[in-house]
Each structure stands twice: as structure tokens, then as C-alpha cells.
Amino acid sequence: MAKFKYSAIDPEGNQKTGRVTAGSEEEAQEKLETQGYFVQELAVETRGAKANRTKDIQRRSKEFAEDAGEKVGRKKKNRLSFGKAINKEGLTTFTRQMATLLNAGLPLLRSLEVMVRQQKNPAFKDILESLAENVRSGNSFSDGLEMHPKLFDNLYVNMVRAGEAGGVLEVVLDRLASFMEKAEKTRKKVQSAMVYPIVVIFVAVLVVTVLMVFVVPQFQSMFEDMAEDGGSGMPLPTQIIINISDIIKTVFTNPLAFMGTAGLVTGSIIGYRLFAKSEMGKSFLHLITMNIPKVGSMIQLVSMGRFTRTFGTLMDSGVPILQAMTISTDIINNVHYRKALGRVHDCVRDGESVTAPMQRETIFPVMLASMVEVGEETGQLPEMLNQIADNYDEDIDNAVSAITSIIEPVLIVFLAVVVGFIVIALFLPIIGIMQNMGG
């Protein structure tokens, strides 16, 4: 039996050194691995002579890590998963929990292992296992995140990388979680504001379809009988409604007409989506939406709110200003705001301040440029940007309420006009017949 001196990482992610007694080097390696240790160095001690076999052990340790990675890969292949690994809300929860664990003093590897054990989503659990394996093999956390770009975007990866470089990963994750929570809150508010209009439009389409398919044909047969008995021709509104009803009935009862209409609708949708994805289409559609009353103001608030929140959070986390501006610009959906921010980025790269090119761009609010100027003069630009983002969040709430209050009566009036027109058009011939009988 010989004594072996080892250096390893324990299951909790802590660096450990010590001695282990074993009959051979392989037995010592196996004994440590059985205890959950990741062996880095192993040297035998025999009567004062030390044979350091570090390179061989490192090679075997690497093989051990690769073997573990292959096991994770086999589990991924054998496990079926559907849809996305995790939604935005789940990712926010994960970020907040990681920040809490790191703030509590747990090492990064140990925190990831805790998250793996408590994760019930199979697809996301595989990703966490790969992240833990990546950290266990000596790579950085941000490098592992970068391997999953569909889940961890450029903003997430760069903030984590800045936190690792500054030794404040737990602080950055906490800020990132707060940022994601506020962004998710804003997104849900906008989505909830759109629920009512969508429901009203759906009800309107359903009511009109039922009237056209089932009600109008009954009146049509009655009107035709009256015309055969010597009645006068139908009024123009009534004829329009009957013609529309005939078209809808033909679409629903004739298979060829139905397939043709379905193909036309499908082709229109595909064509619109292709147009909307093109640069010309994006520029045209975004320009139209920016000039719609209330909607344009809402788009400006959302775009500038996302930019200032992201820009301020990145700078506050230690990301260089040019890189922070690039990442913040990439998350803006509107083409025109993105191009304007790109021009601001180029001016800052050439040595100008953020304020000067922002003031030259008429697309930005005057108040935004003024507050950015104050932040630059006082040396507190990140704090000022976050404060601007908070103000935009309040403005977005007010804008959503204003748009909702306008949309509701407009949709109700529209539905009333459509249904009222149909009802009046159907009763016009009856009124005409009653007038003729009275004459």
C-alpha cells in the first residue's frame, strides 16, 4: 500500500488537497472519483521519493470529464422534449435563484448542481447539466451560456461575462433578474391590453358570419316570394347584404370555392410575412405604425424604455459603453429607432458624447437627450438611464390605459354599425311592402 498526495475539487466545488492510501495509482484515482472528487493532480509518496504523475492524471481526469459529458449527451438523446426548454418567466426565475444561491455563499458549481437537482423540466435540466459540466471542466459560466444562444441571448451572456470579470457575478445576476422581471411585467401589460380588442373582433366576425349564413338566406327566400307576387325590386343595401351572404355560403358549401379561398388566404398571409421580414417591408410597416396616433407614441415609449433599461443595466454591470450600446440597439424591434441608435453608436465610437448625436436625431424625445446629458455631466450615466427607464415604465402604463380606453368604444361602435346595417338592410323591403299595402 502506498500513500498518494492529491489535489481535487470536491462535490461542493471547493478546492481540496490531502492524502489517500491505495494499492496503485488507478485504485487511488478510482477511490477519489467514487467520493465525487474531480482529481486535478495525484502524486505517489514512497520513502521520500515522489513520482509526480501530474500530466498522466490530468489526461485521465480529462477523459473522466469527457466520459461524464458523453453520459449527459446520451441522456439528452434518450429523452424526448417538446417545445422550448423554458419560457421567459422560467428563465427569470432561474436567474433570480442563481443570484440568491451565490449571495448565500455557495460556489458557482455547487449552485448549478442544486439547480439541476430541483429542475423538473427535462429539456432545461439537460442544459443545466451541460452548464455544470462546462464549469466543472474549468471553463467560465459565460462560455457555457454562449453555447445555448436560443435561450441565453447576447445581453444575458455579456452581463454574466462582465460579472465574472469583475468578481461580482451574484450582483450582476441580481440586476439581470430585476431587469428581466421589469421587462416581463411591461410585456404582460401590453398583451393584456390587447385581449379585449381581440375578443371583440372575434365576436364581431362570429356574429356577422352567423347572420350571413343562417339569417339572411331566410329573408332572401321571403323577399323572392314577394317579388314574384308583384313586389318591387329590393333596396340597394338589401341587395348588397344578399350578395355578400351568397358569397359566404358558396365558400362554405362548395369544396372548390372553399379550397380556393383557403389558398388565397394562406398565400396572402405567407406573402405578408415575407414582405414584413424584408428590409423594405419592415421599414414601410414600422413607418406606418409610428405615424398612427397613440400607437406611434406607444412604440416610442416601449423602444426607448427597452434601450435605456438595457443600456443602463449593462453599463452598471461593467460592460464597455460601445459594446453596451450595440447590445442595447440589437434588442430594439423598430427598424427606424435601431438605425438611429446605430448612428449614435458610430458617433460615440468616433469620440463624441452620447448626447450630441442623440440631439441631432429628431426621432428621440427631447427629454431623453436632456437627461442623458445630465448623466454624462455628473458621471452617473448608468443611474440616470435606469431612472429614465423607470419613468418610461410609468408612461407605458398610462399609454396602455389610454389606448385601451379608446379601442373599447371604437370597437363597440364598429360592431353596432355592422350589425345595425345588416338588420336595417333586411327590414327595408318589409317596410317598403307595408308602405305599398297602406297606399
C-alpha positions as CSV (number, residue, x, y, z in Angstrom):
1,M,0.0,0.0,0.0
2,A,1.3,3.5,-0.8
3,K,0.2,7.0,0.0
4,F,-0.8,9.4,-2.7
5,K,-1.0,13.1,-2.4
6,Y,-3.9,14.7,-4.4
7,S,-5.3,18.0,-5.4
8,A,-9.0,17.9,-6.4
9,I,-12.4,19.6,-6.4
10,D,-15.0,18.2,-4.0
11,P,-18.7,17.7,-4.9
12,E,-19.4,21.2,-3.5
13,G,-17.0,22.9,-5.8
14,N,-14.3,23.6,-3.2
15,Q,-10.6,23.0,-3.8
16,K,-9.2,20.2,-1.6
17,T,-5.8,18.7,-1.0
18,G,-4.9,15.6,1.0
19,R,-3.5,12.1,1.0
20,V,-5.2,8.8,0.2
21,T,-3.8,5.3,0.7
22,A,-4.2,2.8,-2.1
23,G,-2.5,-0.2,-3.7
24,S,-2.0,1.6,-7.1
25,E,-2.4,4.8,-8.8
26,E,-5.5,3.6,-10.6
27,E,-7.1,2.5,-7.3
28,A,-6.4,5.9,-5.7
29,Q,-7.9,7.6,-8.7
30,E,-11.0,5.4,-8.5
31,K,-11.3,5.9,-4.8
32,L,-11.4,9.6,-5.1
33,E,-13.8,9.6,-8.0
34,T,-16.1,7.3,-6.1
35,Q,-16.3,10.0,-3.4
36,G,-17.3,12.6,-6.0
37,Y,-13.9,14.3,-6.3
38,F,-12.7,15.7,-9.6
39,V,-8.9,14.9,-9.5
40,Q,-6.5,17.5,-10.8
41,E,-3.2,16.3,-9.6
42,L,-2.0,13.0,-8.0
43,A,1.5,12.2,-6.8
44,V,2.7,9.0,-5.1
45,E,4.9,9.2,-1.9
46,T,7.2,6.3,-1.2
47,R,10.0,6.6,1.4
48,G,10.9,10.2,0.5
49,A,10.8,9.6,-3.3
50,K,8.0,11.4,-5.0
51,A,6.9,10.5,-8.5
52,N,4.7,13.2,-9.8
53,R,2.4,11.9,-12.4
54,T,0.5,15.1,-12.9
55,K,0.3,15.0,-16.7
56,D,-1.0,11.5,-16.8
57,I,-3.6,12.2,-14.1
58,Q,-4.7,15.3,-15.9
59,R,-5.1,13.3,-19.1
60,R,-7.2,10.7,-17.2
61,S,-9.2,13.5,-15.5
62,K,-10.0,15.0,-18.9
63,E,-11.1,11.5,-20.1
64,F,-13.2,11.2,-17.0
65,A,-14.9,14.6,-17.7
66,E,-15.4,13.7,-21.3
67,D,-17.0,10.5,-20.3
68,A,-19.3,12.3,-18.0
69,G,-20.2,14.7,-20.8
70,E,-20.9,11.7,-23.1
71,K,-23.3,10.4,-20.4
72,V,-25.1,13.7,-20.3
73,G,-25.3,13.6,-24.1
74,R,-26.7,10.1,-24.1
75,K,-29.4,11.1,-21.6
76,K,-30.3,14.0,-24.0
77,K,-30.6,11.6,-26.9
78,N,-32.8,9.2,-25.0
79,R,-35.0,11.9,-23.6
80,L,-37.8,13.3,-25.7
81,S,-38.6,17.0,-25.2
82,F,-41.2,19.2,-26.9
83,G,-41.2,23.0,-27.5
84,K,-38.8,25.4,-25.9
85,A,-36.6,24.4,-23.0
86,I,-38.1,27.2,-20.8
87,N,-40.1,30.4,-21.2
88,K,-39.0,33.9,-20.3
89,E,-40.7,33.7,-16.9
90,G,-38.9,30.4,-16.1
91,L,-35.6,31.9,-17.2
92,T,-36.2,34.9,-14.9
93,T,-36.9,32.6,-12.0
94,F,-33.7,30.6,-12.7
95,T,-31.6,33.9,-12.8
96,R,-33.1,35.0,-9.5
97,Q,-32.5,31.7,-7.8
98,M,-28.9,31.6,-9.0
99,A,-28.3,35.1,-7.7
100,T,-29.8,34.0,-4.3
101,L,-27.6,30.9,-4.1
102,L,-24.4,32.9,-5.0
103,N,-25.3,35.6,-2.5
104,A,-25.7,32.9,0.2
105,G,-22.0,31.9,-0.3
106,L,-22.4,28.8,-2.5
107,P,-19.7,28.3,-5.2
108,L,-20.9,28.6,-8.8
109,L,-20.6,24.8,-9.5
110,R,-22.5,23.9,-6.3
111,S,-25.2,26.4,-7.2
112,L,-25.6,24.9,-10.6
113,E,-25.8,21.4,-9.2
114,V,-28.5,22.5,-6.8
115,M,-30.5,23.9,-9.7
116,V,-30.1,20.7,-11.6
117,R,-31.5,18.6,-8.8
118,Q,-34.5,20.8,-8.3
119,Q,-35.3,21.2,-12.0
120,K,-38.3,19.3,-13.3
121,N,-38.3,20.4,-16.9
122,P,-36.3,17.7,-18.8
123,A,-35.0,19.9,-21.6
124,F,-33.9,22.7,-19.3
125,K,-32.4,20.2,-16.9
126,D,-30.2,18.9,-19.7
127,I,-29.0,22.4,-20.4
128,L,-28.2,23.0,-16.7
129,E,-26.2,19.7,-16.6
130,S,-24.2,20.8,-19.6
131,L,-23.5,24.2,-17.9
132,A,-22.4,22.4,-14.7
133,E,-20.2,20.1,-16.7
134,N,-18.7,23.0,-18.6
135,V,-17.8,24.8,-15.3
136,R,-16.5,21.6,-13.8
137,S,-14.1,21.2,-16.7
138,G,-12.6,24.6,-16.0
139,N,-14.4,26.9,-18.4
140,S,-16.3,30.0,-17.5
141,F,-20.0,30.2,-16.9
142,S,-20.5,32.7,-19.7
143,D,-18.8,30.3,-22.2
144,G,-21.3,27.7,-21.3
145,L,-24.2,30.1,-21.7
146,E,-22.9,31.1,-25.1
147,M,-23.4,27.5,-26.3
148,H,-27.2,28.0,-25.9
149,P,-27.9,31.2,-27.9
150,K,-31.6,30.4,-28.3
151,L,-32.1,30.5,-24.6
152,F,-29.4,32.9,-23.3
153,D,-29.2,35.9,-25.6
154,N,-26.4,38.3,-26.2
155,L,-27.5,40.6,-23.4
156,Y,-27.5,37.7,-20.9
157,V,-24.1,36.3,-21.9
158,N,-22.3,39.7,-21.9
159,M,-23.7,40.7,-18.5
160,V,-22.6,37.4,-17.0
161,R,-19.2,37.8,-18.6
162,A,-18.8,41.3,-17.1
163,G,-19.8,39.9,-13.7
164,E,-17.2,37.2,-13.9
165,A,-14.5,39.6,-15.0
166,G,-15.3,41.9,-12.1
167,G,-15.8,39.2,-9.5
168,V,-19.4,40.3,-8.8
169,L,-21.4,37.6,-10.6
170,E,-24.0,37.5,-7.9
171,V,-24.6,41.2,-8.1
172,V,-24.9,41.1,-11.9
173,L,-27.3,38.2,-11.8
174,D,-29.4,40.0,-9.3
175,R,-29.5,43.1,-11.6
176,L,-30.2,40.9,-14.6
177,A,-33.1,39.2,-12.8
178,S,-34.6,42.6,-11.9
179,F,-34.2,43.7,-15.5
180,M,-36.0,40.6,-16.8
181,E,-38.8,41.0,-14.2
182,K,-39.5,44.6,-15.3
183,A,-39.4,43.7,-19.0
184,E,-41.7,40.8,-18.5
185,K,-44.1,43.0,-16.5
186,T,-44.2,45.5,-19.3
187,R,-44.8,42.8,-21.9
188,K,-47.7,41.3,-20.0
189,K,-49.3,44.7,-19.6
190,V,-49.2,45.3,-23.3
191,Q,-50.5,41.8,-24.0
192,S,-53.4,42.1,-21.5
193,A,-54.4,45.4,-23.2
194,M,-54.8,43.5,-26.5
195,V,-57.0,40.8,-25.1
196,Y,-60.2,42.9,-25.1
197,P,-59.9,44.1,-28.7
198,I,-59.2,40.6,-30.0
199,V,-62.2,39.2,-28.1
200,V,-64.5,41.9,-29.5
201,I,-63.2,41.4,-33.1
202,F,-63.7,37.6,-32.8
203,V,-67.3,38.1,-31.5
204,A,-68.0,40.5,-34.3
205,V,-66.8,38.1,-37.0
206,L,-68.7,35.3,-35.4
207,V,-72.0,37.3,-35.2
208,V,-71.7,38.5,-38.8
209,T,-70.9,35.0,-40.1
210,V,-74.0,33.5,-38.3
211,L,-76.2,36.3,-39.7
212,M,-74.9,35.9,-43.2
213,V,-75.1,32.1,-43.3
214,F,-78.3,31.4,-41.4
215,V,-80.4,34.5,-41.0
216,V,-80.0,36.4,-44.3
217,P,-81.0,33.3,-46.5
218,Q,-84.3,33.1,-44.7
219,F,-85.1,36.7,-45.5
220,Q,-83.8,36.2,-49.1
221,S,-86.4,33.5,-49.8
222,M,-89.2,35.6,-48.4
223,F,-88.1,38.6,-50.5
224,E,-88.0,36.5,-53.7
225,D,-91.6,35.2,-53.0
226,M,-92.7,38.8,-52.5
227,A,-91.1,39.8,-55.8
228,E,-92.9,37.0,-57.6
229,D,-96.2,38.3,-56.2
230,G,-95.6,41.6,-58.0
231,G,-93.5,43.4,-55.4
232,S,-90.9,46.0,-56.3
233,G,-87.2,45.3,-56.5
234,M,-85.1,45.1,-53.4
235,P,-83.3,48.2,-52.0
236,L,-79.6,48.6,-52.7
237,P,-78.4,47.9,-49.0
238,T,-80.5,44.7,-49.0
239,Q,-79.1,43.6,-52.3
240,I,-75.5,44.2,-51.0
241,I,-76.2,42.0,-47.9
242,I,-77.7,39.2,-50.0
243,N,-74.8,39.2,-52.4
244,I,-72.3,39.0,-49.5
245,S,-74.4,36.2,-48.0
246,D,-74.3,34.3,-51.3
247,I,-70.5,34.6,-51.5
248,I,-70.0,33.3,-47.9
249,K,-72.5,30.4,-48.4
250,T,-70.7,29.4,-51.6
251,V,-67.3,29.4,-49.8
252,F,-68.6,27.2,-47.0
253,T,-70.7,24.8,-49.2
254,N,-68.6,24.4,-52.3
255,P,-65.4,22.4,-51.7
256,L,-63.6,24.0,-54.7
257,A,-64.6,27.5,-53.6
258,F,-63.5,26.7,-50.1
259,M,-60.1,25.4,-51.2
260,G,-59.6,28.4,-53.5
261,T,-60.5,30.8,-50.7
262,A,-58.3,29.0,-48.2
263,G,-55.4,29.0,-50.7
264,L,-55.9,32.7,-51.3
265,V,-55.9,33.5,-47.6
266,T,-52.9,31.3,-47.0
267,G,-51.0,32.8,-49.9
268,S,-51.8,36.3,-48.6
269,I,-50.6,35.5,-45.1
270,I,-47.3,34.0,-46.4
271,G,-46.8,36.9,-48.8
272,Y,-47.4,39.4,-46.0
273,R,-45.0,37.6,-43.7
274,L,-42.3,37.5,-46.3
275,F,-42.8,41.2,-47.0
276,A,-42.8,42.0,-43.3
277,K,-39.5,40.2,-42.9
278,S,-37.8,42.0,-45.8
279,E,-35.8,45.2,-45.1
280,M,-38.1,47.3,-47.3
281,G,-41.2,45.7,-45.7
282,K,-40.0,46.3,-42.2
283,S,-39.1,49.9,-43.0
284,F,-42.5,50.5,-44.6
285,L,-44.7,48.9,-41.9
286,H,-42.7,50.3,-39.0
287,L,-43.0,53.8,-40.5
288,I,-46.8,53.4,-40.8
289,T,-47.2,52.2,-37.2
290,M,-45.0,55.1,-36.0
291,N,-47.4,57.6,-37.5
292,I,-50.6,56.1,-36.1
293,P,-52.0,58.3,-33.3
294,K,-51.4,56.9,-29.9
295,V,-49.8,53.8,-31.3
296,G,-46.8,55.7,-32.5
297,S,-46.3,57.2,-29.1
298,M,-46.6,53.7,-27.5
299,I,-44.0,52.3,-29.9
300,Q,-41.6,55.2,-29.0
301,L,-42.1,54.6,-25.2
302,V,-41.5,50.8,-25.5
303,S,-38.5,51.2,-27.7
304,M,-36.8,53.9,-25.6
305,G,-37.7,52.1,-22.4
306,R,-36.1,48.9,-23.5
307,F,-33.0,50.7,-24.8
308,T,-32.4,52.8,-21.6
309,R,-33.1,49.9,-19.3
310,T,-30.7,47.6,-21.2
311,F,-28.0,50.3,-21.7
312,G,-28.1,51.3,-18.1
313,T,-28.0,47.8,-16.7
314,L,-25.1,46.8,-19.0
315,M,-23.0,49.9,-18.1
316,D,-23.9,49.4,-14.4
317,S,-22.5,45.9,-14.7
318,G,-19.2,47.0,-16.2
319,V,-19.8,46.3,-19.9
320,P,-17.9,48.9,-22.1
321,I,-20.1,51.7,-23.5
322,L,-19.7,50.7,-27.2
323,Q,-20.5,47.1,-26.5
324,A,-23.4,48.1,-24.3
325,M,-24.8,50.3,-27.0
326,T,-24.5,47.6,-29.6
327,I,-26.3,45.0,-27.4
328,S,-29.0,47.6,-26.4
329,T,-29.6,48.5,-30.1
330,D,-30.0,44.9,-31.2
331,I,-33.0,44.3,-28.9
332,I,-35.0,47.2,-30.5
333,N,-37.6,45.8,-32.9
334,N,-38.4,49.0,-34.8
335,V,-36.0,49.5,-37.8
336,H,-36.0,53.3,-37.7
337,Y,-35.1,53.5,-34.0
338,R,-32.4,50.8,-34.5
339,K,-30.8,52.7,-37.4
340,A,-30.9,56.0,-35.4
341,L,-29.2,54.3,-32.4
342,G,-26.7,52.8,-34.8
343,R,-25.7,56.3,-36.0
344,V,-25.4,57.4,-32.3
345,H,-23.1,54.4,-31.7
346,D,-20.9,55.3,-34.6
347,C,-20.6,58.9,-33.4
348,V,-19.6,57.7,-29.9
349,R,-17.1,55.4,-31.5
350,D,-15.6,58.4,-33.3
351,G,-15.1,60.3,-30.0
352,E,-18.4,62.2,-29.5
353,S,-20.5,62.1,-26.4
354,V,-23.8,60.2,-26.3
355,T,-25.8,63.4,-26.0
356,A,-24.6,65.3,-29.1
357,P,-25.7,62.7,-31.8
358,M,-28.8,61.9,-29.9
359,Q,-29.9,65.5,-30.0
360,R,-29.3,65.6,-33.8
361,E,-31.7,62.6,-34.3
362,T,-35.3,64.0,-34.3
363,I,-36.7,60.6,-33.7
364,F,-35.6,60.7,-30.0
365,P,-37.6,62.6,-27.3
366,V,-36.0,65.8,-26.2
367,M,-36.4,64.8,-22.6
368,L,-34.3,61.7,-23.2
369,A,-31.4,63.6,-24.7
370,S,-31.5,66.2,-21.8
371,M,-31.4,63.5,-19.1
372,V,-28.6,61.7,-20.8
373,E,-26.7,64.9,-21.0
374,V,-27.2,65.4,-17.2
375,G,-26.0,61.8,-16.6
376,E,-22.8,62.4,-18.6
377,E,-22.0,65.7,-16.9
378,T,-22.4,64.3,-13.4
379,G,-20.7,61.0,-14.3
380,Q,-23.8,59.0,-13.3
381,L,-25.0,57.9,-16.8
382,P,-26.0,54.3,-15.7
383,E,-28.1,55.6,-12.8
384,M,-29.7,58.3,-15.0
385,L,-30.5,55.7,-17.7
386,N,-32.2,53.4,-15.2
387,Q,-34.2,56.3,-13.8
388,I,-35.3,57.2,-17.3
389,A,-36.4,53.6,-17.8
390,D,-38.4,53.8,-14.6
391,N,-40.2,56.9,-15.9
392,Y,-40.8,55.2,-19.3
393,D,-42.4,52.2,-17.4
394,E,-44.9,54.6,-15.8
395,D,-45.6,56.3,-19.2
396,I,-46.1,52.9,-20.8
397,D,-48.8,52.1,-18.2
398,N,-50.6,55.3,-18.9
399,A,-50.3,54.8,-22.7
400,V,-51.7,51.3,-22.5
401,S,-54.6,52.6,-20.4
402,A,-55.2,55.4,-22.9
403,I,-55.2,53.2,-25.9
404,T,-57.4,50.6,-24.2
405,S,-59.9,53.4,-23.3
406,I,-60.0,54.5,-27.0
407,I,-60.2,51.0,-28.5
408,E,-63.1,49.8,-26.4
409,P,-65.7,52.3,-27.6
410,V,-64.4,52.3,-31.2
411,L,-64.9,48.6,-31.5
412,I,-68.3,48.6,-29.8
413,V,-69.5,51.4,-32.2
414,F,-68.0,49.4,-35.2
415,L,-69.8,46.2,-34.2
416,A,-73.0,48.1,-33.7
417,V,-72.7,49.8,-37.1
418,V,-72.1,46.5,-38.9
419,V,-74.9,44.6,-37.2
420,G,-77.2,47.6,-37.4
421,F,-76.6,47.9,-41.2
422,I,-77.4,44.2,-41.7
423,V,-80.7,44.5,-39.6
424,I,-81.8,47.7,-41.4
425,A,-81.0,46.2,-44.8
426,L,-83.1,43.2,-44.0
427,F,-86.1,45.2,-42.8
428,L,-86.1,47.8,-45.6
429,P,-88.0,45.6,-48.1
430,I,-90.6,44.8,-45.4
431,I,-91.1,48.5,-44.7
432,G,-91.5,49.2,-48.4
433,I,-94.1,46.4,-48.7
434,M,-96.0,47.7,-45.7
435,Q,-96.0,51.2,-47.3
436,N,-97.3,49.9,-50.6
437,M,-100.1,48.0,-48.8
438,G,-101.0,51.1,-46.9
439,G,-101.1,53.1,-50.1
